[in-house]
Amino acid sequence: MLSCLTVQDTQNVYGAETVNPELVRQQLECVAEDTPIHAVKTGALGSAAVVDVLVDFLEKYPDIPVITDPVIKAAGGGDLADDELLAAMKGRLFPLAEMITPNGIELALLGESENPDEAARKLLDKGCVSVLATGGHGTGVHITNTLYNDSPTPMSWDVERIGGEYHGTGCTLAAAIAAGRAQGLSPRAAISQAQNYVHRTILHALEVGKGQPVPDRGILWEQ
């Protein structure tokens, strides 16, 4: 579904315009009437009105796993969410999502704390089922992705850091997790498979512009 049209390249996002919420509603209803839906992944939503439409739709399908990538800023710094949209996501969408996948910057903003553990716990206390804090924007030899849920101890996965910045890794990870859940994998297995897939897309990243390389999403899943 298209919910937000952007003006962007491999360097930044320069503009964005929300799709008419009624058109989003029609897209959702059209697809749902024609095709079984096994998982949902959300990205840049554009406006609080679109969130309302999406929530109305998701409430009809409570058994479908929803993976929400809370897109707030582009890698180059461009804004993709205002305060009204953030409030709508936190108040209405996050409680319906099986998992949200914020990067470090998004987690600090949404959880109102620079401490990842504290920020994640605040989001859980406000209704999130689970928070996968992604570490792609950090430093160090490994990327550490940490899953917070009702378990007293978070679960972490380490992946070798390739180095550099890439355009769209967070989106790729969230989409790959949703694909795994659609295949019937458990959330943890879907995360593991998705991490391996994203790692391979980065190893084969494409230099398509003057800015960040783009993960090669044409790479086949490892069986």
VOBA-1610 file (N, C-alpha, C; in pm, whole numbers, padded with zeros to 5 digits, always signed):
BEGIN
Met+00084-00118+00000Met+00000+00000+00000Met+00088+00124+00000Leu+00052+00221-00078Leu+00121+00349-00076Leu+00051+00441+00024Ser+00126+00492+00121Ser+00069+00582+00221Ser+00140+00717+00225Cys+00261+00723+00169Cys+00339+00846+00173Cys+00430+00851+00050Leu+00418+00957-00029Leu+00501+00975-00147Leu+00616+01068-00111Thr+00738+01029-00147Thr+00854+01107-00108Thr+00934+01155-00228Val+01008+01263-00205Val+01109+01310-00299Val+01242+01278-00234Gln+01313+01178-00285Gln+01436+01135-00219Gln+01532+01073-00318Asp+01658+01068-00275Asp+01761+00997-00349Asp+01846+00921-00247Thr+01963+00879-00285Thr+02046+00801-00193Thr+02111+00889-00087Gln+02090+01021-00094Gln+02153+01112+00002Gln+02057+01161+00110Asn+01931+01184+00074Asn+01839+01240+00173Asn+01697+01235+00120Val+01602+01275+00207Val+01463+01297+00169Val+01439+01447+00168Tyr+01386+01497+00057Tyr+01373+01641+00040Tyr+01227+01688+00049Gly+01136+01595+00045Gly+00995+01631+00054Gly+00911+01506+00068Ala+00790+01522+00124Ala+00700+01409+00139Ala+00556+01460+00138Glu+00469+01379+00081Glu+00328+01415+00076Glu+00245+01291+00109Thr+00152+01308+00201Thr+00068+01197+00244Thr-00036+01163+00138Val-00056+01034+00116Val-00163+00989+00029Val-00297+01013+00099Asn-00398+01048+00024Asn-00532+01070+00080Asn-00573+00949+00162Pro-00608+00968+00290Pro-00643+00854+00376Pro-00754+00766+00319Glu-00849+00826+00249Glu-00956+00748+00190Glu-00904+00656+00081Leu-00803+00701+00008Leu-00742+00617-00094Leu-00666+00501-00028Val-00603+00528+00085Val-00535+00421+00159Val-00637+00317+00205Arg-00751+00365+00253Arg-00856+00273+00297Arg-00902+00184+00182Gln-00920+00244+00066Gln-00963+00167-00051Gln-00858+00066-00093Gln-00731+00103-00086Gln-00624+00009-00117Gln-00629-00113-00026Leu-00642-00088+00105Leu-00644-00196+00203Leu-00763-00289+00179Glu-00880-00231+00159Glu-01000-00312+00141Glu-00994-00391+00012Cys-00940-00331-00092Cys-00930-00397-00222Cys-00842-00522-00212Val-00725-00506-00153Val-00632-00619-00141Val-00689-00727-00050Ala-00748-00685+00063Ala-00801-00783+00159Ala-00913-00867+00100Glu-00991-00811+00010Glu-01100-00885-00052Glu-01051-00984-00157Asp-00929-00962-00205Asp-00877-01044-00314Asp-00773-01146-00271Thr-00694-01113-00169Thr-00577-01192-00136Thr-00568-01215+00015Pro-00537-01337+00059Pro-00515-01358+00203Pro-00391-01282+00250Ile-00400-01222+00366Ile-00290-01145+00422Ile-00232-01223+00539His-00102-01254+00532His-00038-01335+00636His+00050-01253+00729Ala+00082-01130+00691Ala+00160-01040+00777Ala+00151-00900+00720Val+00173-00802+00805Val+00171-00662+00763Val+00298-00595+00813Lys+00361-00517+00726Lys+00477-00436+00765Lys+00444-00291+00732Thr+00463-00201+00827Thr+00437-00059+00801Thr+00569+00018+00802Gly+00571+00126+00724Gly+00687+00213+00717Gly+00645+00357+00735Ala+00683+00443+00641Ala+00646+00584+00648Ala+00496+00597+00624Leu+00422+00646+00722Leu+00276+00650+00712Leu+00223+00786+00671Gly+00300+00891+00691Gly+00262+01020+00636Gly+00181+01111+00726Ser+00078+01056+00791Ser-00008+01142+00874Ser-00083+01061+00977Ala-00134+01130+01079Ala-00214+01065+01182Ala-00343+01010+01123Ala-00397+01077+01021Ala-00521+01030+00957Ala-00500+00894+00890Val-00383+00873+00832Val-00353+00743+00772Val-00341+00637+00881Val-00282+00672+00994Val-00274+00578+01106Val-00414+00535+01148Asp-00506+00629+01156Asp-00643+00597+01195Asp-00705+00497+01099Val-00685+00518+00969Val-00737+00426+00868Val-00675+00287+00885Leu-00544+00283+00904Leu-00474+00156+00920Leu-00521+00083+01045Val-00536+00155+01154Val-00579+00092+01279Val-00720+00034+01263Asp-00810+00109+01198Asp-00946+00060+01175Asp-00941-00072+01097Phe-00851-00080+01001Phe-00836-00202+00921Phe-00778-00316+01004Leu-00672-00290+01078Leu-00604-00395+01153Leu-00692-00453+01263Glu-00780-00371+01318Glu-00867-00420+01424Glu-00963-00528+01375Lys-00984-00536+01243Lys-01069-00641+01185Lys-00993-00772+01170Tyr-00860-00766+01180Tyr-00777-00885+01158Tyr-00677-00899+01274Pro-00726-00927+01394Pro-00638-00927+01512Pro-00532-01037+01511Asp-00548-01139+01426Asp-00452-01250+01426Asp-00337-01230+01328Ile-00341-01125+01249Ile-00234-01100+01153Ile-00118-01031+01225Pro+00004-01088+01219Pro+00119-01021+01282Pro+00154-00891+01211Val+00174-00787+01288Val+00206-00655+01234Val+00346-00616+01281Ile+00434-00588+01185Ile+00569-00542+01216Ile+00576-00395+01176Thr+00602-00309+01273Thr+00600-00165+01248Thr+00740-00105+01256Asp+00783-00053+01143Asp+00908+00024+01138Asp+00869+00170+01159Pro+00897+00226+01277Pro+00850+00363+01307Pro+00938+00468+01240Val+00917+00486+01112Val+01001+00577+01033Val+00976+00720+01077Ile+01081+00784+01126Ile+01071+00922+01174Ile+01160+01015+01093Lys+01284+00972+01069Lys+01378+01052+00992Lys+01445+00965+00887Ala+01476+01026+00774Ala+01554+00958+00673Ala+01699+00953+00719Ala+01776+00863+00659Ala+01916+00848+00697Ala+01993+00978+00682Gly+01954+01060+00584Gly+02022+01187+00563Gly+01975+01299+00654Gly+01872+01271+00736Gly+01825+01369+00833Gly+01689+01428+00805Gly+01632+01401+00687Gly+01502+01458+00653Gly+01391+01402+00740Asp+01295+01489+00779Asp+01185+01448+00865Asp+01077+01376+00786Leu+01024+01268+00847Leu+00915+01192+00784Leu+00798+01173+00879Ala+00799+01240+00995Ala+00689+01230+01090Ala+00685+01355+01176Asp+00564+01409+01196Asp+00547+01523+01285Asp+00494+01474+01420Asp+00474+01566+01513Asp+00434+01528+01649Asp+00297+01459+01650Glu+00205+01504+01565Glu+00072+01442+01561Glu+00081+01297+01514Leu+00164+01273+01414Leu+00181+01136+01365Leu+00247+01049+01470Leu+00348+01101+01538Leu+00415+01024+01643Leu+00317+00986+01754Ala+00232+01079+01793Ala+00134+01052+01898Ala+00035+00945+01854Ala-00007+00951+01727Ala-00102+00852+01675Ala-00039+00713+01670Met+00087+00705+01629Met+00154+00576+01625Met+00168+00518+01765Lys+00215+00600+01859Lys+00237+00553+01995Lys+00105+00515+02064Gly+00002+00594+02039Gly-00124+00572+02110Gly-00214+00467+02050Arg-00212+00452+01916Arg-00308+00362+01851Arg-00244+00246+01776Leu-00134+00272+01704Leu-00077+00166+01621Leu+00013+00071+01699Phe+00102+00124+01780Phe+00198+00039+01851Phe+00131-00072+01933Pro+00018-00044+02004Pro-00045-00153+02081Pro-00098-00267+01993Leu-00121-00241+01864Leu-00170-00346+01774Leu-00056-00421+01707Ala+00064-00367+01714Ala+00178-00427+01645Ala+00239-00539+01729Glu+00274-00648+01664Glu+00344-00755+01732Glu+00485-00711+01770Met+00543-00624+01686Met+00681-00580+01709Met+00702-00445+01643Ile+00773-00355+01711Ile+00820-00234+01647Ile+00971-00242+01638Thr+01029-00179+01535Thr+01172-00199+01507Thr+01246-00066+01498Pro+01250+00013+01604Pro+01319+00142+01598Pro+01470+00128+01597Asn+01537+00220+01525Asn+01682+00229+01539Asn+01712+00310+01665Gly+01839+00333+01693Gly+01876+00400+01817Gly+01817+00538+01831Ile+01818+00615+01723Ile+01765+00752+01727Ile+01615+00749+01751Glu+01545+00662+01679Glu+01400+00652+01693Glu+01361+00602+01831Leu+01436+00506+01884Leu+01406+00452+02016Leu+01418+00559+02124Ala+01524+00640+02117Ala+01543+00747+02216Ala+01430+00849+02209Leu+01386+00881+02088Leu+01279+00979+02072Leu+01145+00923+02119Leu+01113+00802+02077Leu+00984+00743+02111Leu+00977+00706+02259Gly+01088+00656+02314Gly+01090+00614+02454Gly+01133+00722+02550Glu+01164+00840+02496Glu+01198+00958+02577Glu+01313+00932+02674Ser+01414+00859+02624Ser+01533+00832+02705Ser+01648+00793+02616Glu+01768+00837+02651Glu+01887+00799+02577Glu+01936+00661+02616Asn+01883+00608+02727Asn+01917+00473+02771Asn+01825+00374+02699Pro+01879+00287+02613Pro+01794+00197+02534Pro+01703+00109+02619Asp+01755+00055+02729Asp+01674-00031+02815Asp+01555+00047+02872Glu+01582+00167+02920Glu+01476+00248+02979Glu+01375+00290+02873Ala+01423+00331+02756Ala+01334+00373+02648Ala+01243+00258+02604Ala+01300+00140+02589Ala+01221+00024+02547Ala+01117-00011+02652Arg+01155-00007+02778Arg+01062-00041+02884Arg+00947+00060+02892Lys+00976+00185+02865Lys+00869+00286+02863Lys+00769+00254+02753Leu+00819+00214+02637Leu+00729+00179+02527Leu+00647+00056+02559Leu+00708-00042+02623Leu+00634-00162+02664Leu+00526-00126+02765Asp+00559-00038+02857Asp+00462+00004+02959Asp+00344+00077+02897Lys+00366+00138+02781Lys+00259+00213+02715Lys+00182+00129+02613Gly+00210-00002+02609Gly+00126-00088+02527Gly+00195-00165+02417Cys+00323-00140+02391Cys+00392-00217+02288Cys+00407-00363+02333Val+00386-00456+02241Val+00402-00598+02272Val+00550-00634+02277Ser+00627-00587+02180Ser+00771-00611+02181Ser+00841-00502+02103Val+00964-00477+02141Val+01047-00373+02078Val+01178-00436+02036Leu+01207-00433+01906Leu+01337-00478+01858Leu+01422-00354+01835Ala+01512-00326+01928Ala+01601-00211+01916Ala+01715-00248+01823Thr+01719-00186+01706Thr+01820-00222+01607Thr+01946-00139+01625Gly+02060-00203+01598Gly+02188-00139+01627Gly+02268-00096+01506Gly+02204-00088+01391Gly+02276-00055+01269Gly+02340+00082+01269His+02285+00175+01348His+02339+00311+01352His+02446+00328+01460Gly+02481+00220+01528Gly+02580+00230+01633Gly+02721+00215+01582Thr+02812+00181+01672Thr+02951+00160+01636Thr+02996+00026+01693Gly+03117-00012+01662Gly+03170-00138+01715Gly+03180-00244+01608Val+03241-00355+01644Val+03267-00464+01550Val+03138-00533+01509His+03041-00539+01600His+02917-00609+01574His+02797-00514+01580Ile+02696-00547+01501Ile+02565-00485+01516Ile+02488-00570+01615Thr+02437-00508+01718Thr+02358-00581+01818Thr+02214-00536+01810Asn+02125-00631+01781Asn+01981-00606+01781Asn+01923-00671+01906Thr+01845-00596+01981Thr+01797-00643+02111Thr+01645-00643+02115Leu+01588-00758+02151Leu+01443-00773+02158Leu+01396-00760+02303Tyr+01308-00664+02326Tyr+01246-00642+02456Tyr+01100-00685+02448Asn+01056-00763+02545Asn+00914-00799+02554Asn+00881-00824+02700Asp+00784-00912+02728Asp+00746-00934+02867Asp+00846-01021+02943Ser+00947-01072+02873Ser+01051-01148+02942Ser+01136-01054+03027Pro+01177-01096+03145Pro+01257-01006+03230Pro+01396-00976+03173Thr+01445-01062+03084Thr+01577-01043+03026Thr+01566-01026+02875Pro+01615-00915+02819Pro+01612-00896+02674Pro+01696-01002+02603Met+01659-01030+02478Met+01735-01125+02396Met+01808-01048+02288Ser+01937-01078+02268Ser+02017-01004+02171Ser+02076-01095+02065Trp+02094-01039+01947Trp+02161-01106+01836Trp+02276-01017+01790Asp+02391-01076+01761Asp+02506-01002+01709Asp+02532-01042+01564Val+02552-00940+01481Val+02584-00961+01340Val+02707-00879+01309Glu+02797-00932+01230Glu+02918-00859+01193Glu+02881-00726+01127Arg+02946-00618+01172Arg+02924-00486+01111Arg+03013-00472+00988Ile+02950-00443+00875Ile+03024-00429+00750Ile+03097-00295+00744Gly+03039-00195+00804Gly+03097-00061+00800Gly+03025+00027+00700Gly+03020+00157+00729Gly+02954+00251+00640Gly+02805+00259+00669Glu+02738+00350+00598Glu+02594+00369+00610Glu+02527+00325+00481Tyr+02408+00265+00495Tyr+02337+00212+00379Tyr+02194+00265+00378His+02141+00282+00260His+02010+00344+00241His+01901+00237+00243Gly+01827+00230+00355Gly+01713+00140+00359Gly+01732+00010+00434Thr+01833+00002+00520Thr+01855-00124+00593Thr+01745-00150+00696Gly+01697-00045+00763Gly+01591-00064+00862Gly+01463-00114+00799Cys+01428-00056+00686Cys+01310-00098+00610Cys+01325-00242+00565Thr+01444-00276+00516Thr+01470-00412+00468Thr+01456-00513+00581Leu+01511-00479+00699Leu+01502-00569+00813Leu+01358-00592+00855Ala+01281-00485+00870Ala+01142-00498+00913Ala+01060-00578+00811Ala+01082-00552+00682Ala+01010-00625+00579Ala+01047-00773+00580Ala+01176-00801+00603Ala+01220-00941+00607Ala+01163-01014+00728Ile+01151-00945+00841Ile+01088-01006+00958Ile+00942-01039+00928Ala+00872-00944+00866Ala+00732-00967+00829Ala+00720-01084+00733Ala+00814-01095+00638Ala+00811-01207+00544Ala+00829-01340+00617Gly+00918-01342+00716Gly+00937-01463+00795Gly+00812-01501+00873Arg+00748-01402+00930Arg+00624-01430+01004Arg+00515-01479+00909Ala+00510-01424+00789Ala+00413-01470+00690Ala+00438-01615+00650Gln+00564-01656+00657Gln+00601-01795+00626Gln+00568-01890+00741Gly+00530-01834+00855Gly+00496-01917+00970Gly+00606-01929+01072Leu+00717-01856+01054Leu+00825-01860+01153Leu+00782-01790+01281Ser+00840-01831+01393Ser+00818-01761+01519Ser+00884-01623+01510Pro+00845-01529+01596Pro+00910-01398+01592Pro+01062-01405+01603Arg+01112-01488+01693Arg+01258-01497+01710Arg+01325-01558+01588Ala+01264-01661+01532Ala+01321-01723+01411Ala+01316-01626+01294Ala+01208-01547+01288Ala+01195-01448+01180Ala+01302-01341+01191Ile+01334-01300+01314Ile+01441-01202+01335Ile+01575-01259+01290Ser+01604-01381+01331Ser+01732-01443+01294Ser+01746-01454+01143Gln+01641-01502+01076Gln+01646-01515+00931Gln+01662-01379+00865Ala+01589-01280+00916Ala+01594-01147+00857Ala+01732-01084+00873Gln+01793-01102+00989Gln+01927-01047+01010Gln+02027-01105+00910Asn+02022-01237+00891Asn+02113-01300+00797Asn+02090-01249+00655Tyr+01964-01231+00621Tyr+01930-01181+00488Tyr+01982-01039+00468Val+01956-00950+00565Val+02001-00811+00553Val+02154-00805+00545His+02221-00888+00623His+02368-00892+00619His+02417-00922+00478Arg+02352-01016+00413Arg+02391-01053+00277Arg+02357-00942+00177Thr+02245-00872+00198Thr+02212-00761+00106Thr+02313-00649+00117Ile+02369-00629+00236Ile+02470-00525+00256Ile+02604-00568+00194Leu+02637-00695+00209Leu+02760-00745+00147Leu+02760-00722-00004His+02642-00724-00063His+02629-00707-00207His+02562-00574-00242Ala+02577-00475-00154Ala+02510-00345-00174Ala+02547-00283-00309Leu+02450-00207-00362Leu+02464-00149-00495Leu+02496+00000-00486Glu+02595+00044-00560Glu+02630+00187-00569Glu+02547+00248-00682Val+02430+00297-00647Val+02339+00345-00752Val+02334+00497-00763Gly+02392+00568-00667Gly+02388+00714-00669Gly+02509+00773-00601Lys+02499+00902-00568Lys+02609+00974-00508Lys+02613+00960-00355Gly+02510+00903-00298Gly+02503+00891-00153Gly+02527+00750-00104Gln+02442+00704-00013Gln+02461+00575+00051Gln+02433+00460-00046Pro+02512+00352-00038Pro+02482+00232-00115Pro+02346+00175-00074Val+02283+00101-00163Val+02150+00044-00139Val+02164-00107-00124Pro+02108-00166-00018Pro+02114-00312-00004Pro+02055-00381-00128Asp+02120-00486-00172Asp+02072-00560-00288Asp+01965-00660-00243Arg+01839-00617-00252Arg+01729-00701-00204Arg+01697-00816-00299Gly+01768-00822-00411Gly+01750-00934-00501Gly+01823-01059-00456Ile+01903-01048-00349Ile+01974-01163-00295Ile+01872-01267-00247Leu+01893-01393-00282Leu+01799-01498-00242Leu+01813-01529-00094Trp+01701-01574-00034Trp+01703-01620+00103Trp+01795-01741+00114Glu+01867-01753+00224Glu+01943-01874+00251Glu+01849-01979+00307Gln+01858-02099+00257Gln+01771-02207+00302Gln+01842-02289+00411
//
